Amino acid sequence: MRIGVPKEIKNHERRVGLTPDAVCVLFGDGHEVMVQRGAGAGIGLIDEAFVAAGAVIVEDAEALYGRCDLIVKVKEPQAGEFKYLRPGLTVFGYLHLAAEPRLAEALKSSNCTAVAYETVADFEGRLPLLAPMSAIAGRLSIQMGAWALQSTNGGKGQLMSPVPGAPAARVTILGAGNAGQHAMESAIGLLADVCIVDLDTARLAYLSETHGSLLRTATPESVHELVAQADLVIGAVLLPGAAAPKLVSRQMVNDMSPGSVLVDISIDQGGCFETSKGTTHDDPTFIEDDVVHYCVTNMPAAVSRSATFALVSATLPYVRELASCGADALQHAAHGLGSGLNVRCGEIMHPAVRASLAPHSH
């Protein structure tokens, strides 16, 4: 199969779909790999390294998409890339279609096949291709939250850690999954006062047991009170393939003290705060009801080199499988790549994605 790796064009997106080591593996499998010129330059992966691994360098995106059977990328195709979508092409990357109805329509109308990293699930229901970026986003959420809490960045001037005479920041984390756990661990490391909320009481009990008295758990019923009291709220809820539930209403945000901060990790799926709207690394925050919102839709791109290596180590086995079996084999598979199938032959294939997009259909 002919595999293409484009240069990402989303704001401040320097991650790349494959590393030279991954190209070497795919080349050894007998596949032809094409990489757009400069695709890895932003993280120090120069074109010469890809060529040494067996890749062919292609000058522009139009030529790459036109010549390849499978496109391996990081972020969802941007509006400027829609024109490259076509029948016979398979796109493999993060799509987040529940929050991107325009992209969903473009994929459907092009008759290409689209396989989403974020809905690939194993036999136990885990999301192995979302996990590494969730971990990074969870850890970054505390870094970014601490930055936004500074007075110079619009926040109330609250330090995360306690100092003599001043208490620690109060951090509420909504969602105890992978992203929520990593956010929790980072906040605990800064000695913040941490509370975490989830519907899964067994999960909460496990985290409370493993992290001791530094962590308090709570029930969904107490969300309003916990949000109102918090200096920093992390939104880390996930319904695979579906739009994120709006757990925090505008009224809850209005009840927070001025200069508090919301970090919405769930923004790729539409966000879990009613007041959320996507932002970029160029302009990462906005203030709504006197509360600072950080809602960057490609948060792990801030640490693009670490994120690339973590991502490719997870995706490579699936890229190899997809390149070997082809998209035709996915339609009847319930797990693995089959659960990643989002668009095929002009139709939305994933049930949760289809349900989330239903209000946008004509």
Secondary structure as a PSIPRED ss2 file (coil, helix, strand):
# PSIPRED VFORMAT (PSIPRED V4.0)

   1 M C   1.000  0.000  0.000
   2 R E   0.000  0.000  1.000
   3 I E   0.000  0.000  1.000
   4 G E   0.000  0.000  1.000
   5 V E   0.000  0.000  1.000
   6 P C   1.000  0.000  0.000
   7 K C   1.000  0.000  0.000
   8 E C   1.000  0.000  0.000
   9 I C   1.000  0.000  0.000
  10 K C   1.000  0.000  0.000
  11 N C   1.000  0.000  0.000
  12 H C   1.000  0.000  0.000
  13 E C   1.000  0.000  0.000
  14 R C   1.000  0.000  0.000
  15 R C   1.000  0.000  0.000
  16 V C   1.000  0.000  0.000
  17 G C   1.000  0.000  0.000
  18 L C   1.000  0.000  0.000
  19 T C   1.000  0.000  0.000
  20 P H   0.000  1.000  0.000
  21 D H   0.000  1.000  0.000
  22 A H   0.000  1.000  0.000
  23 V H   0.000  1.000  0.000
  24 C H   0.000  1.000  0.000
  25 V H   0.000  1.000  0.000
  26 L H   0.000  1.000  0.000
  27 F H   0.000  1.000  0.000
  28 G H   0.000  1.000  0.000
  29 D C   1.000  0.000  0.000
  30 G C   1.000  0.000  0.000
  31 H C   1.000  0.000  0.000
  32 E E   0.000  0.000  1.000
  33 V E   0.000  0.000  1.000
  34 M E   0.000  0.000  1.000
  35 V E   0.000  0.000  1.000
  36 Q E   0.000  0.000  1.000
  37 R C   1.000  0.000  0.000
  38 G C   1.000  0.000  0.000
  39 A C   1.000  0.000  0.000
  40 G C   1.000  0.000  0.000
  41 A H   0.000  1.000  0.000
  42 G H   0.000  1.000  0.000
  43 I H   0.000  1.000  0.000
  44 G C   1.000  0.000  0.000
  45 L C   1.000  0.000  0.000
  46 I C   1.000  0.000  0.000
  47 D H   0.000  1.000  0.000
  48 E H   0.000  1.000  0.000
  49 A H   0.000  1.000  0.000
  50 F H   0.000  1.000  0.000
  51 V H   0.000  1.000  0.000
  52 A H   0.000  1.000  0.000
  53 A C   1.000  0.000  0.000
  54 G C   1.000  0.000  0.000
  55 A C   1.000  0.000  0.000
  56 V E   0.000  0.000  1.000
  57 I E   0.000  0.000  1.000
  58 V E   0.000  0.000  1.000
  59 E C   1.000  0.000  0.000
  60 D C   1.000  0.000  0.000
  61 A H   0.000  1.000  0.000
  62 E H   0.000  1.000  0.000
  63 A H   0.000  1.000  0.000
  64 L H   0.000  1.000  0.000
  65 Y H   0.000  1.000  0.000
  66 G H   0.000  1.000  0.000
  67 R H   0.000  1.000  0.000
  68 C C   1.000  0.000  0.000
  69 D C   1.000  0.000  0.000
  70 L E   0.000  0.000  1.000
  71 I E   0.000  0.000  1.000
  72 V E   0.000  0.000  1.000
  73 K C   1.000  0.000  0.000
  74 V C   1.000  0.000  0.000
  75 K C   1.000  0.000  0.000
  76 E C   1.000  0.000  0.000
  77 P C   1.000  0.000  0.000
  78 Q C   1.000  0.000  0.000
  79 A H   0.000  1.000  0.000
  80 G H   0.000  1.000  0.000
  81 E H   0.000  1.000  0.000
  82 F H   0.000  1.000  0.000
  83 K H   0.000  1.000  0.000
  84 Y H   0.000  1.000  0.000
  85 L C   1.000  0.000  0.000
  86 R C   1.000  0.000  0.000
  87 P C   1.000  0.000  0.000
  88 G C   1.000  0.000  0.000
  89 L C   1.000  0.000  0.000
  90 T E   0.000  0.000  1.000
  91 V E   0.000  0.000  1.000
  92 F E   0.000  0.000  1.000
  93 G E   0.000  0.000  1.000
  94 Y C   1.000  0.000  0.000
  95 L C   1.000  0.000  0.000
  96 H C   1.000  0.000  0.000
  97 L H   0.000  1.000  0.000
  98 A H   0.000  1.000  0.000
  99 A H   0.000  1.000  0.000
 100 E C   1.000  0.000  0.000
 101 P H   0.000  1.000  0.000
 102 R H   0.000  1.000  0.000
 103 L H   0.000  1.000  0.000
 104 A H   0.000  1.000  0.000
 105 E H   0.000  1.000  0.000
 106 A H   0.000  1.000  0.000
 107 L H   0.000  1.000  0.000
 108 K H   0.000  1.000  0.000
 109 S H   0.000  1.000  0.000
 110 S H   0.000  1.000  0.000
 111 N C   1.000  0.000  0.000
 112 C C   1.000  0.000  0.000
 113 T E   0.000  0.000  1.000
 114 A E   0.000  0.000  1.000
 115 V E   0.000  0.000  1.000
 116 A E   0.000  0.000  1.000
 117 Y H   0.000  1.000  0.000
 118 E H   0.000  1.000  0.000
 119 T H   0.000  1.000  0.000
 120 V C   1.000  0.000  0.000
 121 A E   0.000  0.000  1.000
 122 D C   1.000  0.000  0.000
 123 F C   1.000  0.000  0.000
 124 E C   1.000  0.000  0.000
 125 G C   1.000  0.000  0.000
 126 R C   1.000  0.000  0.000
 127 L C   1.000  0.000  0.000
 128 P C   1.000  0.000  0.000
 129 L C   1.000  0.000  0.000
 130 L C   1.000  0.000  0.000
 131 A H   0.000  1.000  0.000
 132 P H   0.000  1.000  0.000
 133 M H   0.000  1.000  0.000
 134 S H   0.000  1.000  0.000
 135 A H   0.000  1.000  0.000
 136 I H   0.000  1.000  0.000
 137 A H   0.000  1.000  0.000
 138 G H   0.000  1.000  0.000
 139 R H   0.000  1.000  0.000
 140 L H   0.000  1.000  0.000
 141 S H   0.000  1.000  0.000
 142 I H   0.000  1.000  0.000
 143 Q H   0.000  1.000  0.000
 144 M H   0.000  1.000  0.000
 145 G H   0.000  1.000  0.000
 146 A H   0.000  1.000  0.000
 147 W H   0.000  1.000  0.000
 148 A H   0.000  1.000  0.000
 149 L C   1.000  0.000  0.000
 150 Q C   1.000  0.000  0.000
 151 S H   0.000  1.000  0.000
 152 T H   0.000  1.000  0.000
 153 N H   0.000  1.000  0.000
 154 G C   1.000  0.000  0.000
 155 G C   1.000  0.000  0.000
 156 K C   1.000  0.000  0.000
 157 G C   1.000  0.000  0.000
 158 Q C   1.000  0.000  0.000
 159 L C   1.000  0.000  0.000
 160 M C   1.000  0.000  0.000
 161 S C   1.000  0.000  0.000
 162 P C   1.000  0.000  0.000
 163 V E   0.000  0.000  1.000
 164 P C   1.000  0.000  0.000
 165 G C   1.000  0.000  0.000
 166 A E   0.000  0.000  1.000
 167 P C   1.000  0.000  0.000
 168 A C   1.000  0.000  0.000
 169 A C   1.000  0.000  0.000
 170 R E   0.000  0.000  1.000
 171 V E   0.000  0.000  1.000
 172 T E   0.000  0.000  1.000
 173 I E   0.000  0.000  1.000
 174 L E   0.000  0.000  1.000
 175 G C   1.000  0.000  0.000
 176 A C   1.000  0.000  0.000
 177 G C   1.000  0.000  0.000
 178 N H   0.000  1.000  0.000
 179 A H   0.000  1.000  0.000
 180 G H   0.000  1.000  0.000
 181 Q H   0.000  1.000  0.000
 182 H H   0.000  1.000  0.000
 183 A H   0.000  1.000  0.000
 184 M H   0.000  1.000  0.000
 185 E H   0.000  1.000  0.000
 186 S H   0.000  1.000  0.000
 187 A H   0.000  1.000  0.000
 188 I H   0.000  1.000  0.000
 189 G H   0.000  1.000  0.000
 190 L C   1.000  0.000  0.000
 191 L C   1.000  0.000  0.000
 192 A C   1.000  0.000  0.000
 193 D E   0.000  0.000  1.000
 194 V E   0.000  0.000  1.000
 195 C E   0.000  0.000  1.000
 196 I E   0.000  0.000  1.000
 197 V E   0.000  0.000  1.000
 198 D C   1.000  0.000  0.000
 199 L C   1.000  0.000  0.000
 200 D C   1.000  0.000  0.000
 201 T H   0.000  1.000  0.000
 202 A H   0.000  1.000  0.000
 203 R H   0.000  1.000  0.000
 204 L H   0.000  1.000  0.000
 205 A H   0.000  1.000  0.000
 206 Y H   0.000  1.000  0.000
 207 L H   0.000  1.000  0.000
 208 S H   0.000  1.000  0.000
 209 E H   0.000  1.000  0.000
 210 T H   0.000  1.000  0.000
 211 H H   0.000  1.000  0.000
 212 G H   0.000  1.000  0.000
 213 S H   0.000  1.000  0.000
 214 L H   0.000  1.000  0.000
 215 L E   0.000  0.000  1.000
 216 R E   0.000  0.000  1.000
 217 T E   0.000  0.000  1.000
 218 A E   0.000  0.000  1.000
 219 T C   1.000  0.000  0.000
 220 P H   0.000  1.000  0.000
 221 E H   0.000  1.000  0.000
 222 S H   0.000  1.000  0.000
 223 V H   0.000  1.000  0.000
 224 H H   0.000  1.000  0.000
 225 E H   0.000  1.000  0.000
 226 L H   0.000  1.000  0.000
 227 V H   0.000  1.000  0.000
 228 A H   0.000  1.000  0.000
 229 Q H   0.000  1.000  0.000
 230 A C   1.000  0.000  0.000
 231 D C   1.000  0.000  0.000
 232 L E   0.000  0.000  1.000
 233 V E   0.000  0.000  1.000
 234 I E   0.000  0.000  1.000
 235 G E   0.000  0.000  1.000
 236 A C   1.000  0.000  0.000
 237 V C   1.000  0.000  0.000
 238 L C   1.000  0.000  0.000
 239 L C   1.000  0.000  0.000
 240 P C   1.000  0.000  0.000
 241 G C   1.000  0.000  0.000
 242 A C   1.000  0.000  0.000
 243 A C   1.000  0.000  0.000
 244 A C   1.000  0.000  0.000
 245 P C   1.000  0.000  0.000
 246 K C   1.000  0.000  0.000
 247 L C   1.000  0.000  0.000
 248 V E   0.000  0.000  1.000
 249 S C   1.000  0.000  0.000
 250 R H   0.000  1.000  0.000
 251 Q H   0.000  1.000  0.000
 252 M H   0.000  1.000  0.000
 253 V H   0.000  1.000  0.000
 254 N H   0.000  1.000  0.000
 255 D C   1.000  0.000  0.000
 256 M C   1.000  0.000  0.000
 257 S C   1.000  0.000  0.000
 258 P C   1.000  0.000  0.000
 259 G C   1.000  0.000  0.000
 260 S C   1.000  0.000  0.000
 261 V E   0.000  0.000  1.000
 262 L E   0.000  0.000  1.000
 263 V E   0.000  0.000  1.000
 264 D E   0.000  0.000  1.000
 265 I H   0.000  1.000  0.000
 266 S H   0.000  1.000  0.000
 267 I H   0.000  1.000  0.000
 268 D H   0.000  1.000  0.000
 269 Q H   0.000  1.000  0.000
 270 G C   1.000  0.000  0.000
 271 G C   1.000  0.000  0.000
 272 C C   1.000  0.000  0.000
 273 F E   0.000  0.000  1.000
 274 E C   1.000  0.000  0.000
 275 T C   1.000  0.000  0.000
 276 S C   1.000  0.000  0.000
 277 K C   1.000  0.000  0.000
 278 G C   1.000  0.000  0.000
 279 T E   0.000  0.000  1.000
 280 T C   1.000  0.000  0.000
 281 H C   1.000  0.000  0.000
 282 D C   1.000  0.000  0.000
 283 D C   1.000  0.000  0.000
 284 P C   1.000  0.000  0.000
 285 T E   0.000  0.000  1.000
 286 F E   0.000  0.000  1.000
 287 I E   0.000  0.000  1.000
 288 E E   0.000  0.000  1.000
 289 D C   1.000  0.000  0.000
 290 D C   1.000  0.000  0.000
 291 V E   0.000  0.000  1.000
 292 V E   0.000  0.000  1.000
 293 H E   0.000  0.000  1.000
 294 Y E   0.000  0.000  1.000
 295 C C   1.000  0.000  0.000
 296 V E   0.000  0.000  1.000
 297 T C   1.000  0.000  0.000
 298 N C   1.000  0.000  0.000
 299 M H   0.000  1.000  0.000
 300 P H   0.000  1.000  0.000
 301 A H   0.000  1.000  0.000
 302 A H   0.000  1.000  0.000
 303 V H   0.000  1.000  0.000
 304 S H   0.000  1.000  0.000
 305 R H   0.000  1.000  0.000
 306 S H   0.000  1.000  0.000
 307 A H   0.000  1.000  0.000
 308 T H   0.000  1.000  0.000
 309 F H   0.000  1.000  0.000
 310 A H   0.000  1.000  0.000
 311 L H   0.000  1.000  0.000
 312 V H   0.000  1.000  0.000
 313 S H   0.000  1.000  0.000
 314 A H   0.000  1.000  0.000
 315 T H   0.000  1.000  0.000
 316 L H   0.000  1.000  0.000
 317 P H   0.000  1.000  0.000
 318 Y H   0.000  1.000  0.000
 319 V H   0.000  1.000  0.000
 320 R H   0.000  1.000  0.000
 321 E H   0.000  1.000  0.000
 322 L H   0.000  1.000  0.000
 323 A H   0.000  1.000  0.000
 324 S H   0.000  1.000  0.000
 325 C H   0.000  1.000  0.000
 326 G C   1.000  0.000  0.000
 327 A H   0.000  1.000  0.000
 328 D H   0.000  1.000  0.000
 329 A H   0.000  1.000  0.000
 330 L C   1.000  0.000  0.000
 331 Q C   1.000  0.000  0.000
 332 H C   1.000  0.000  0.000
 333 A C   1.000  0.000  0.000
 334 A C   1.000  0.000  0.000
 335 H C   1.000  0.000  0.000
 336 G E   0.000  0.000  1.000
 337 L H   0.000  1.000  0.000
 338 G H   0.000  1.000  0.000
 339 S H   0.000  1.000  0.000
 340 G H   0.000  1.000  0.000
 341 L E   0.000  0.000  1.000
 342 N E   0.000  0.000  1.000
 343 V E   0.000  0.000  1.000
 344 R E   0.000  0.000  1.000
 345 C C   1.000  0.000  0.000
 346 G C   1.000  0.000  0.000
 347 E E   0.000  0.000  1.000
 348 I E   0.000  0.000  1.000
 349 M C   1.000  0.000  0.000
 350 H C   1.000  0.000  0.000
 351 P H   0.000  1.000  0.000
 352 A H   0.000  1.000  0.000
 353 V H   0.000  1.000  0.000
 354 R H   0.000  1.000  0.000
 355 A H   0.000  1.000  0.000
 356 S H   0.000  1.000  0.000
 357 L H   0.000  1.000  0.000
 358 A H   0.000  1.000  0.000
 359 P H   0.000  1.000  0.000
 360 H H   0.000  1.000  0.000
 361 S C   1.000  0.000  0.000
 362 H C   1.000  0.000  0.000
